[in-house]
Amino acid sequence: MEPFTRPPADPPSDPTAGRFAEIARSLAGEPDVARTLQRIVDLAVETIDGCEGAGLLIVSRGQILAGSWSDEAVHAIEQLEYEIGEGPCVDAILRVATFETDL
């Protein structure tokens, strides 16, 4: 006779996990890379407390291949960084693998 084992309990309800699952499903439904990137920045602003703007770039070997911004102000700030050659986006592209800013 095998010993009695209690069946696993249902995982606790976690609203964060549920939200991430919802986000993943919505991203999977986007028809192309450009719209997926746009959805990611829009969701960042909607989902992350205190996030007022977001930008996302796909970069390969220091070259920007694609990008999306939550609004024109974020896009303008990134453009200015490239023109003057410094700032968090330029640093992230040219100098470090990961970069985070509190702005």
Biopython code that builds the backbone (N, CA, C, O; Angstrom):
import numpy as np
from Bio.PDB.StructureBuilder import StructureBuilder

atoms = [
    (1, "MET", "N", (0.842, -1.173, 0.000)),
    (1, "MET", "CA", (0.000, 0.000, 0.000)),
    (1, "MET", "C", (0.885, 1.233, 0.000)),
    (1, "MET", "O", (1.852, 1.329, 0.755)),
    (2, "GLU", "N", (0.528, 2.179, -0.871)),
    (2, "GLU", "CA", (1.314, 3.407, -0.966)),
    (2, "GLU", "C", (0.859, 4.392, 0.098)),
    (2, "GLU", "O", (-0.318, 4.437, 0.454)),
    (3, "PRO", "N", (1.806, 5.184, 0.602)),
    (3, "PRO", "CA", (1.429, 6.173, 1.626)),
    (3, "PRO", "C", (0.531, 7.250, 1.033)),
    (3, "PRO", "O", (0.619, 7.584, -0.148)),
    (4, "PHE", "N", (-0.328, 7.779, 1.882)),
    (4, "PHE", "CA", (-1.238, 8.846, 1.463)),
    (4, "PHE", "C", (-0.439, 10.129, 1.250)),
    (4, "PHE", "O", (0.353, 10.533, 2.102)),
    (5, "THR", "N", (-0.657, 10.749, 0.118)),
    (5, "THR", "CA", (-0.063, 12.057, -0.121)),
    (5, "THR", "C", (-1.176, 13.032, -0.453)),
    (5, "THR", "O", (-2.109, 12.730, -1.197)),
    (6, "ARG", "N", (-1.043, 14.175, 0.112)),
    (6, "ARG", "CA", (-2.043, 15.221, -0.099)),
    (6, "ARG", "C", (-1.869, 15.779, -1.511)),
    (6, "ARG", "O", (-0.742, 16.043, -1.928)),
    (7, "PRO", "N", (-2.950, 15.960, -2.245)),
    (7, "PRO", "CA", (-2.819, 16.560, -3.575)),
    (7, "PRO", "C", (-2.293, 17.984, -3.454)),
    (7, "PRO", "O", (-2.544, 18.658, -2.455)),
    (8, "PRO", "N", (-1.567, 18.441, -4.463)),
    (8, "PRO", "CA", (-1.043, 19.807, -4.374)),
    (8, "PRO", "C", (-2.176, 20.815, -4.289)),
    (8, "PRO", "O", (-3.211, 20.682, -4.942)),
    (9, "ALA", "N", (-1.946, 21.820, -3.467)),
    (9, "ALA", "CA", (-2.942, 22.893, -3.322)),
    (9, "ALA", "C", (-2.901, 23.787, -4.546)),
    (9, "ALA", "O", (-1.878, 23.903, -5.220)),
    (10, "ASP", "N", (-4.022, 24.410, -4.816)),
    (10, "ASP", "CA", (-4.032, 25.385, -5.903)),
    (10, "ASP", "C", (-3.080, 26.512, -5.533)),
    (10, "ASP", "O", (-3.012, 26.914, -4.372)),
    (11, "PRO", "N", (-2.342, 27.027, -6.522)),
    (11, "PRO", "CA", (-1.438, 28.130, -6.202)),
    (11, "PRO", "C", (-2.232, 29.338, -5.718)),
    (11, "PRO", "O", (-3.362, 29.564, -6.152)),
    (12, "PRO", "N", (-1.633, 30.109, -4.817)),
    (12, "PRO", "CA", (-2.336, 31.295, -4.328)),
    (12, "PRO", "C", (-2.612, 32.257, -5.476)),
    (12, "PRO", "O", (-1.853, 32.345, -6.441)),
    (13, "SER", "N", (-3.702, 32.961, -5.342)),
    (13, "SER", "CA", (-4.053, 33.943, -6.362)),
    (13, "SER", "C", (-3.072, 35.104, -6.288)),
    (13, "SER", "O", (-2.960, 35.759, -5.252)),
    (14, "ASP", "N", (-2.373, 35.358, -7.364)),
    (14, "ASP", "CA", (-1.379, 36.426, -7.407)),
    (14, "ASP", "C", (-1.754, 37.385, -8.535)),
    (14, "ASP", "O", (-1.611, 37.041, -9.708)),
    (15, "PRO", "N", (-2.232, 38.583, -8.195)),
    (15, "PRO", "CA", (-2.665, 39.503, -9.243)),
    (15, "PRO", "C", (-1.526, 39.914, -10.176)),
    (15, "PRO", "O", (-1.760, 40.183, -11.354)),
    (16, "THR", "N", (-0.297, 39.964, -9.662)),
    (16, "THR", "CA", (0.833, 40.329, -10.515)),
    (16, "THR", "C", (1.079, 39.252, -11.558)),
    (16, "THR", "O", (1.272, 39.562, -12.733)),
    (17, "ALA", "N", (1.076, 37.999, -11.148)),
    (17, "ALA", "CA", (1.274, 36.899, -12.092)),
    (17, "ALA", "C", (0.163, 36.889, -13.131)),
    (17, "ALA", "O", (0.416, 36.659, -14.314)),
    (18, "GLY", "N", (-1.055, 37.135, -12.698)),
    (18, "GLY", "CA", (-2.170, 37.187, -13.623)),
    (18, "GLY", "C", (-2.018, 38.318, -14.626)),
    (18, "GLY", "O", (-2.331, 38.155, -15.805)),
    (19, "ARG", "N", (-1.538, 39.462, -14.160)),
    (19, "ARG", "CA", (-1.338, 40.608, -15.058)),
    (19, "ARG", "C", (-0.245, 40.303, -16.078)),
    (19, "ARG", "O", (-0.382, 40.636, -17.255)),
    (20, "PHE", "N", (0.847, 39.666, -15.625)),
    (20, "PHE", "CA", (1.919, 39.314, -16.560)),
    (20, "PHE", "C", (1.425, 38.311, -17.607)),
    (20, "PHE", "O", (1.801, 38.397, -18.776)),
    (21, "ALA", "N", (0.600, 37.381, -17.196)),
    (21, "ALA", "CA", (0.035, 36.421, -18.154)),
    (21, "ALA", "C", (-0.841, 37.137, -19.171)),
    (21, "ALA", "O", (-0.800, 36.829, -20.362)),
    (22, "GLU", "N", (-1.624, 38.080, -18.702)),
    (22, "GLU", "CA", (-2.483, 38.868, -19.595)),
    (22, "GLU", "C", (-1.635, 39.669, -20.588)),
    (22, "GLU", "O", (-1.961, 39.741, -21.773)),
    (23, "ILE", "N", (-0.555, 40.263, -20.102)),
    (23, "ILE", "CA", (0.350, 41.029, -20.962)),
    (23, "ILE", "C", (0.982, 40.114, -22.010)),
    (23, "ILE", "O", (1.032, 40.463, -23.190)),
    (24, "ALA", "N", (1.459, 38.956, -21.589)),
    (24, "ALA", "CA", (2.081, 38.011, -22.525)),
    (24, "ALA", "C", (1.105, 37.602, -23.621)),
    (24, "ALA", "O", (1.478, 37.526, -24.791)),
    (25, "ARG", "N", (-0.139, 37.340, -23.246)),
    (25, "ARG", "CA", (-1.144, 36.965, -24.249)),
    (25, "ARG", "C", (-1.392, 38.109, -25.227)),
    (25, "ARG", "O", (-1.534, 37.876, -26.427)),
    (26, "SER", "N", (-1.445, 39.344, -24.726)),
    (26, "SER", "CA", (-1.700, 40.471, -25.620)),
    (26, "SER", "C", (-0.524, 40.689, -26.573)),
    (26, "SER", "O", (-0.732, 41.061, -27.728)),
    (27, "LEU", "N", (0.706, 40.465, -26.109)),
    (27, "LEU", "CA", (1.872, 40.632, -26.978)),
    (27, "LEU", "C", (1.917, 39.560, -28.056)),
    (27, "LEU", "O", (2.311, 39.826, -29.191)),
    (28, "ALA", "N", (1.514, 38.356, -27.698)),
    (28, "ALA", "CA", (1.523, 37.261, -28.669)),
    (28, "ALA", "C", (0.553, 37.528, -29.814)),
    (28, "ALA", "O", (0.720, 36.984, -30.906)),
    (29, "GLY", "N", (-0.441, 38.346, -29.578)),
    (29, "GLY", "CA", (-1.439, 38.630, -30.595)),
    (29, "GLY", "C", (-1.065, 39.755, -31.547)),
    (29, "GLY", "O", (-1.785, 40.011, -32.512)),
    (30, "GLU", "N", (0.055, 40.434, -31.292)),
    (30, "GLU", "CA", (0.448, 41.544, -32.173)),
    (30, "GLU", "C", (0.953, 40.995, -33.506)),
    (30, "GLU", "O", (1.636, 39.971, -33.537)),
    (31, "PRO", "N", (0.618, 41.675, -34.611)),
    (31, "PRO", "CA", (0.918, 41.120, -35.935)),
    (31, "PRO", "C", (2.363, 41.271, -36.413)),
    (31, "PRO", "O", (2.785, 40.552, -37.319)),
    (32, "ASP", "N", (3.135, 42.201, -35.815)),
    (32, "ASP", "CA", (4.509, 42.390, -36.301)),
    (32, "ASP", "C", (5.368, 42.998, -35.195)),
    (32, "ASP", "O", (4.869, 43.365, -34.131)),
    (33, "VAL", "N", (6.665, 43.096, -35.466)),
    (33, "VAL", "CA", (7.616, 43.587, -34.465)),
    (33, "VAL", "C", (7.305, 45.020, -34.058)),
    (33, "VAL", "O", (7.313, 45.341, -32.869)),
    (34, "ALA", "N", (7.035, 45.877, -35.021)),
    (34, "ALA", "CA", (6.783, 47.291, -34.700)),
    (34, "ALA", "C", (5.602, 47.446, -33.749)),
    (34, "ALA", "O", (5.674, 48.218, -32.792)),
    (35, "ARG", "N", (4.527, 46.728, -34.000)),
    (35, "ARG", "CA", (3.352, 46.842, -33.128)),
    (35, "ARG", "C", (3.596, 46.167, -31.782)),
    (35, "ARG", "O", (3.039, 46.593, -30.770)),
    (36, "THR", "N", (4.414, 45.129, -31.756)),
    (36, "THR", "CA", (4.768, 44.493, -30.480)),
    (36, "THR", "C", (5.578, 45.458, -29.630)),
    (36, "THR", "O", (5.300, 45.610, -28.440)),
    (37, "LEU", "N", (6.573, 46.115, -30.215)),
    (37, "LEU", "CA", (7.368, 47.097, -29.480)),
    (37, "LEU", "C", (6.493, 48.230, -28.952)),
    (37, "LEU", "O", (6.643, 48.654, -27.807)),
    (38, "GLN", "N", (5.582, 48.715, -29.787)),
    (38, "GLN", "CA", (4.697, 49.798, -29.350)),
    (38, "GLN", "C", (3.823, 49.351, -28.196)),
    (38, "GLN", "O", (3.615, 50.104, -27.245)),
    (39, "ARG", "N", (3.310, 48.139, -28.269)),
    (39, "ARG", "CA", (2.463, 47.610, -27.192)),
    (39, "ARG", "C", (3.262, 47.490, -25.897)),
    (39, "ARG", "O", (2.733, 47.761, -24.819)),
    (40, "ILE", "N", (4.532, 47.087, -25.990)),
    (40, "ILE", "CA", (5.377, 46.961, -24.796)),
    (40, "ILE", "C", (5.546, 48.315, -24.113)),
    (40, "ILE", "O", (5.390, 48.407, -22.895)),
    (41, "VAL", "N", (5.864, 49.376, -24.874)),
    (41, "VAL", "CA", (6.049, 50.677, -24.226)),
    (41, "VAL", "C", (4.731, 51.215, -23.685)),
    (41, "VAL", "O", (4.708, 51.838, -22.624)),
    (42, "ASP", "N", (3.642, 50.984, -24.397)),
    (42, "ASP", "CA", (2.337, 51.418, -23.883)),
    (42, "ASP", "C", (1.998, 50.696, -22.584)),
    (42, "ASP", "O", (1.512, 51.314, -21.637)),
    (43, "LEU", "N", (2.250, 49.398, -22.538)),
    (43, "LEU", "CA", (1.976, 48.621, -21.324)),
    (43, "LEU", "C", (2.885, 49.040, -20.172)),
    (43, "LEU", "O", (2.462, 49.025, -19.016)),
    (44, "ALA", "N", (4.121, 49.411, -20.470)),
    (44, "ALA", "CA", (5.028, 49.868, -19.413)),
    (44, "ALA", "C", (4.446, 51.085, -18.721)),
    (44, "ALA", "O", (4.431, 51.161, -17.492)),
    (45, "VAL", "N", (3.967, 52.036, -19.509)),
    (45, "VAL", "CA", (3.393, 53.252, -18.930)),
    (45, "VAL", "C", (2.114, 52.935, -18.153)),
    (45, "VAL", "O", (1.878, 53.501, -17.085)),
    (46, "GLU", "N", (1.303, 52.044, -18.680)),
    (46, "GLU", "CA", (0.046, 51.675, -18.017)),
    (46, "GLU", "C", (0.264, 50.864, -16.743)),
    (46, "GLU", "O", (-0.494, 51.007, -15.783)),
    (47, "THR", "N", (1.287, 50.019, -16.725)),
    (47, "THR", "CA", (1.429, 49.002, -15.690)),
    (47, "THR", "C", (2.395, 49.371, -14.571)),
    (47, "THR", "O", (2.146, 49.031, -13.415)),
    (48, "ILE", "N", (3.481, 50.054, -14.882)),
    (48, "ILE", "CA", (4.531, 50.324, -13.900)),
    (48, "ILE", "C", (4.216, 51.607, -13.149)),
    (48, "ILE", "O", (4.097, 52.678, -13.744)),
    (49, "ASP", "N", (4.082, 51.486, -11.835)),
    (49, "ASP", "CA", (3.812, 52.664, -11.001)),
    (49, "ASP", "C", (4.906, 53.708, -11.202)),
    (49, "ASP", "O", (6.094, 53.394, -11.136)),
    (50, "GLY", "N", (4.500, 54.939, -11.446)),
    (50, "GLY", "CA", (5.441, 56.038, -11.588)),
    (50, "GLY", "C", (6.041, 56.180, -12.979)),
    (50, "GLY", "O", (6.778, 57.134, -13.228)),
    (51, "CYS", "N", (5.752, 55.274, -13.879)),
    (51, "CYS", "CA", (6.284, 55.351, -15.243)),
    (51, "CYS", "C", (5.445, 56.322, -16.054)),
    (51, "CYS", "O", (4.270, 56.070, -16.320)),
    (52, "GLU", "N", (6.050, 57.425, -16.443)),
    (52, "GLU", "CA", (5.332, 58.443, -17.205)),
    (52, "GLU", "C", (5.643, 58.389, -18.689)),
    (52, "GLU", "O", (4.912, 58.958, -19.499)),
    (53, "GLY", "N", (6.717, 57.713, -19.050)),
    (53, "GLY", "CA", (7.095, 57.594, -20.451)),
    (53, "GLY", "C", (8.074, 56.453, -20.610)),
    (53, "GLY", "O", (8.805, 56.113, -19.680)),
    (54, "ALA", "N", (8.086, 55.859, -21.802)),
    (54, "ALA", "CA", (8.972, 54.726, -22.034)),
    (54, "ALA", "C", (9.422, 54.700, -23.487)),
    (54, "ALA", "O", (8.719, 55.157, -24.388)),
    (55, "GLY", "N", (10.597, 54.160, -23.683)),
    (55, "GLY", "CA", (11.117, 53.945, -25.026)),
    (55, "GLY", "C", (11.789, 52.587, -25.063)),
    (55, "GLY", "O", (12.283, 52.095, -24.048)),
    (56, "LEU", "N", (11.801, 51.993, -26.229)),
    (56, "LEU", "CA", (12.382, 50.662, -26.389)),
    (56, "LEU", "C", (13.070, 50.606, -27.737)),
    (56, "LEU", "O", (12.483, 50.946, -28.764)),
    (57, "LEU", "N", (14.318, 50.176, -27.724)),
    (57, "LEU", "CA", (15.085, 50.062, -28.955)),
    (57, "LEU", "C", (15.586, 48.640, -29.122)),
    (57, "LEU", "O", (15.955, 47.982, -28.149)),
    (58, "ILE", "N", (15.597, 48.176, -30.348)),
    (58, "ILE", "CA", (16.277, 46.926, -30.673)),
    (58, "ILE", "C", (17.590, 47.341, -31.322)),
    (58, "ILE", "O", (17.607, 48.042, -32.334)),
    (59, "VAL", "N", (18.691, 46.891, -30.719)),
    (59, "VAL", "CA", (20.017, 47.307, -31.142)),
    (59, "VAL", "C", (20.854, 46.075, -31.435)),
    (59, "VAL", "O", (20.801, 45.083, -30.707)),
    (60, "SER", "N", (21.625, 46.150, -32.505)),
    (60, "SER", "CA", (22.562, 45.081, -32.832)),
    (60, "SER", "C", (23.878, 45.713, -33.250)),
    (60, "SER", "O", (23.932, 46.509, -34.187)),
    (61, "ARG", "N", (24.940, 45.345, -32.537)),
    (61, "ARG", "CA", (26.286, 45.858, -32.838)),
    (61, "ARG", "C", (26.326, 47.380, -32.887)),
    (61, "ARG", "O", (26.957, 47.970, -33.763)),
    (62, "GLY", "N", (25.646, 48.003, -31.936)),
    (62, "GLY", "CA", (25.664, 49.453, -31.829)),
    (62, "GLY", "C", (24.758, 50.192, -32.794)),
    (62, "GLY", "O", (24.724, 51.423, -32.790)),
    (63, "GLN", "N", (24.028, 49.468, -33.617)),
    (63, "GLN", "CA", (23.127, 50.097, -34.572)),
    (63, "GLN", "C", (21.676, 49.871, -34.146)),
    (63, "GLN", "O", (21.297, 48.754, -33.795)),
    (64, "ILE", "N", (20.869, 50.929, -34.177)),
    (64, "ILE", "CA", (19.460, 50.823, -33.833)),
    (64, "ILE", "C", (18.716, 50.220, -35.026)),
    (64, "ILE", "O", (18.754, 50.756, -36.133)),
    (65, "LEU", "N", (18.048, 49.110, -34.780)),
    (65, "LEU", "CA", (17.301, 48.429, -35.836)),
    (65, "LEU", "C", (15.828, 48.809, -35.834)),
    (65, "LEU", "O", (15.201, 48.869, -36.891)),
    (66, "ALA", "N", (15.269, 49.066, -34.652)),
    (66, "ALA", "CA", (13.849, 49.415, -34.526)),
    (66, "ALA", "C", (13.648, 50.094, -33.181)),
    (66, "ALA", "O", (14.445, 49.918, -32.259)),
    (67, "GLY", "N", (12.578, 50.872, -33.077)),
    (67, "GLY", "CA", (12.283, 51.529, -31.815)),
    (67, "GLY", "C", (10.831, 51.947, -31.716)),
    (67, "GLY", "O", (10.135, 52.100, -32.720)),
    (68, "SER", "N", (10.391, 52.128, -30.483)),
    (68, "SER", "CA", (9.049, 52.630, -30.192)),
    (68, "SER", "C", (9.117, 53.495, -28.952)),
    (68, "SER", "O", (9.964, 53.299, -28.080)),
    (69, "TRP", "N", (8.206, 54.463, -28.888)),
    (69, "TRP", "CA", (8.176, 55.402, -27.769)),
    (69, "TRP", "C", (6.739, 55.608, -27.346)),
    (69, "TRP", "O", (5.822, 55.547, -28.166)),
    (70, "SER", "N", (6.550, 55.852, -26.065)),
    (70, "SER", "CA", (5.195, 56.047, -25.547)),
    (70, "SER", "C", (4.609, 57.372, -26.001)),
    (70, "SER", "O", (3.391, 57.526, -26.086)),
    (71, "ASP", "N", (5.491, 58.335, -26.293)),
    (71, "ASP", "CA", (5.017, 59.636, -26.754)),
    (71, "ASP", "C", (6.159, 60.382, -27.442)),
    (71, "ASP", "O", (7.310, 59.947, -27.404)),
    (72, "GLU", "N", (5.833, 61.489, -28.058)),
    (72, "GLU", "CA", (6.831, 62.255, -28.801)),
    (72, "GLU", "C", (7.895, 62.873, -27.895)),
    (72, "GLU", "O", (9.027, 63.075, -28.334)),
    (73, "ALA", "N", (7.555, 63.178, -26.640)),
    (73, "ALA", "CA", (8.549, 63.751, -25.728)),
    (73, "ALA", "C", (9.690, 62.760, -25.488)),
    (73, "ALA", "O", (10.859, 63.145, -25.513)),
    (74, "VAL", "N", (9.359, 61.497, -25.257)),
    (74, "VAL", "CA", (10.386, 60.468, -25.057)),
    (74, "VAL", "C", (11.223, 60.331, -26.323)),
    (74, "VAL", "O", (12.449, 60.251, -26.246)),
    (75, "HIS", "N", (10.588, 60.302, -27.468)),
    (75, "HIS", "CA", (11.304, 60.190, -28.739)),
    (75, "HIS", "C", (12.242, 61.377, -28.931)),
    (75, "HIS", "O", (13.388, 61.194, -29.342)),
    (76, "ALA", "N", (11.778, 62.588, -28.641)),
    (76, "ALA", "CA", (12.602, 63.790, -28.797)),
    (76, "ALA", "C", (13.815, 63.758, -27.868)),
    (76, "ALA", "O", (14.912, 64.152, -28.264)),
    (77, "ILE", "N", (13.622, 63.294, -26.644)),
    (77, "ILE", "CA", (14.738, 63.199, -25.699)),
    (77, "ILE", "C", (15.779, 62.216, -26.225)),
    (77, "ILE", "O", (16.977, 62.497, -26.174)),
    (78, "GLU", "N", (15.334, 61.069, -26.729)),
    (78, "GLU", "CA", (16.286, 60.095, -27.275)),
    (78, "GLU", "C", (17.010, 60.671, -28.487)),
    (78, "GLU", "O", (18.217, 60.473, -28.627)),
    (79, "GLN", "N", (16.310, 61.371, -29.357)),
    (79, "GLN", "CA", (16.945, 61.977, -30.529)),
    (79, "GLN", "C", (18.026, 62.971, -30.097)),
    (79, "GLN", "O", (19.106, 63.017, -30.688)),
    (80, "LEU", "N", (17.731, 63.764, -29.067)),
    (80, "LEU", "CA", (18.707, 64.730, -28.556)),
    (80, "LEU", "C", (19.946, 64.016, -28.029)),
    (80, "LEU", "O", (21.069, 64.464, -28.258)),
    (81, "GLU", "N", (19.743, 62.907, -27.323)),
    (81, "GLU", "CA", (20.884, 62.137, -26.824)),
    (81, "GLU", "C", (21.801, 61.716, -27.971)),
    (81, "GLU", "O", (23.021, 61.837, -27.863)),
    (82, "TYR", "N", (21.231, 61.228, -29.055)),
    (82, "TYR", "CA", (22.045, 60.775, -30.188)),
    (82, "TYR", "C", (22.787, 61.945, -30.817)),
    (82, "TYR", "O", (23.940, 61.807, -31.225)),
    (83, "GLU", "N", (22.122, 63.104, -30.896)),
    (83, "GLU", "CA", (22.752, 64.280, -31.501)),
    (83, "GLU", "C", (23.953, 64.756, -30.696)),
    (83, "GLU", "O", (24.977, 65.124, -31.271)),
    (84, "ILE", "N", (23.835, 64.753, -29.357)),
    (84, "ILE", "CA", (24.952, 65.240, -28.529)),
    (84, "ILE", "C", (25.910, 64.105, -28.132)),
    (84, "ILE", "O", (26.997, 64.360, -27.614)),
    (85, "GLY", "N", (25.504, 62.868, -28.374)),
    (85, "GLY", "CA", (26.398, 61.736, -28.124)),
    (85, "GLY", "C", (26.522, 61.309, -26.680)),
    (85, "GLY", "O", (27.505, 60.667, -26.308)),
    (86, "GLU", "N", (25.542, 61.652, -25.858)),
    (86, "GLU", "CA", (25.565, 61.195, -24.464)),
    (86, "GLU", "C", (24.160, 61.133, -23.894)),
    (86, "GLU", "O", (23.235, 61.775, -24.392)),
    (87, "GLY", "N", (24.025, 60.337, -22.829)),
    (87, "GLY", "CA", (22.744, 60.141, -22.174)),
    (87, "GLY", "C", (22.514, 58.661, -21.928)),
    (87, "GLY", "O", (23.279, 57.830, -22.418)),
    (88, "PRO", "N", (21.485, 58.316, -21.184)),
    (88, "PRO", "CA", (21.278, 56.911, -20.801)),
    (88, "PRO", "C", (21.066, 55.970, -21.989)),
    (88, "PRO", "O", (21.523, 54.828, -21.949)),
    (89, "CYS", "N", (20.393, 56.416, -23.027)),
    (89, "CYS", "CA", (20.184, 55.521, -24.181)),
    (89, "CYS", "C", (21.484, 55.296, -24.931)),
    (89, "CYS", "O", (21.796, 54.168, -25.313)),
    (90, "VAL", "N", (22.244, 56.361, -25.144)),
    (90, "VAL", "CA", (23.535, 56.233, -25.814)),
    (90, "VAL", "C", (24.455, 55.339, -24.981)),
    (90, "VAL", "O", (25.140, 54.473, -25.526)),
    (91, "ASP", "N", (24.472, 55.547, -23.666)),
    (91, "ASP", "CA", (25.290, 54.697, -22.794)),
    (91, "ASP", "C", (24.882, 53.236, -22.913)),
    (91, "ASP", "O", (25.733, 52.350, -22.996)),
    (92, "ALA", "N", (23.580, 52.990, -22.922)),
    (92, "ALA", "CA", (23.098, 51.606, -23.001)),
    (92, "ALA", "C", (23.491, 50.961, -24.325)),
    (92, "ALA", "O", (23.844, 49.782, -24.360)),
    (93, "ILE", "N", (23.434, 51.718, -25.401)),
    (93, "ILE", "CA", (23.738, 51.173, -26.726)),
    (93, "ILE", "C", (25.232, 50.958, -26.900)),
    (93, "ILE", "O", (25.647, 49.924, -27.424)),
    (94, "LEU", "N", (26.040, 51.903, -26.476)),
    (94, "LEU", "CA", (27.459, 51.863, -26.797)),
    (94, "LEU", "C", (28.361, 51.354, -25.682)),
    (94, "LEU", "O", (29.462, 50.879, -25.961)),
    (95, "ARG", "N", (27.928, 51.439, -24.433)),
    (95, "ARG", "CA", (28.880, 51.194, -23.355)),
    (95, "ARG", "C", (28.557, 50.015, -22.440)),
    (95, "ARG", "O", (29.470, 49.319, -21.996)),
    (96, "VAL", "N", (27.292, 49.780, -22.151)),
    (96, "VAL", "CA", (26.955, 48.729, -21.182)),
    (96, "VAL", "C", (25.825, 47.859, -21.717)),
    (96, "VAL", "O", (25.018, 48.298, -22.536)),
    (97, "ALA", "N", (25.781, 46.618, -21.240)),
    (97, "ALA", "CA", (24.743, 45.686, -21.700)),
    (97, "ALA", "C", (23.381, 46.031, -21.124)),
    (97, "ALA", "O", (22.370, 45.849, -21.803)),
    (98, "THR", "N", (23.323, 46.525, -19.889)),
    (98, "THR", "CA", (22.060, 46.869, -19.233)),
    (98, "THR", "C", (22.196, 48.226, -18.587)),
    (98, "THR", "O", (23.213, 48.529, -17.963)),
    (99, "PHE", "N", (21.165, 49.047, -18.738)),
    (99, "PHE", "CA", (21.198, 50.386, -18.157)),
    (99, "PHE", "C", (19.824, 50.731, -17.654)),
    (99, "PHE", "O", (18.835, 50.510, -18.353)),
    (100, "GLU", "N", (19.740, 51.274, -16.445)),
    (100, "GLU", "CA", (18.457, 51.645, -15.854)),
    (100, "GLU", "C", (18.537, 53.093, -15.396)),
    (100, "GLU", "O", (19.561, 53.523, -14.864)),
    (101, "THR", "N", (17.467, 53.843, -15.600)),
    (101, "THR", "CA", (17.424, 55.228, -15.192)),
    (101, "THR", "C", (16.214, 55.489, -14.304)),
    (101, "THR", "O", (15.190, 54.818, -14.431)),
    (102, "ASP", "N", (16.328, 56.448, -13.420)),
    (102, "ASP", "CA", (15.221, 56.813, -12.539)),
    (102, "ASP", "C", (14.396, 57.952, -13.111)),
    (102, "ASP", "O", (13.429, 58.377, -12.480)),
    (103, "LEU", "N", (14.741, 58.452, -14.269)),
    (103, "LEU", "CA", (14.064, 59.615, -14.846)),
    (103, "LEU", "C", (12.643, 59.329, -15.188)),
    (103, "LEU", "O", (11.938, 60.208, -15.683)),
]
sb = StructureBuilder()
sb.init_structure("model")
sb.init_model(0)
sb.init_chain("A")
sb.init_seg("    ")
for serial, (resi, resn, name, xyz) in enumerate(atoms, 1):
    if name == "N":
        sb.init_residue(resn, " ", resi, " ")
    sb.init_atom(name, np.array(xyz, "f"), 0.0, 1.0, " ", f" {name:<3s}", serial, name[0])
structure = sb.get_structure()
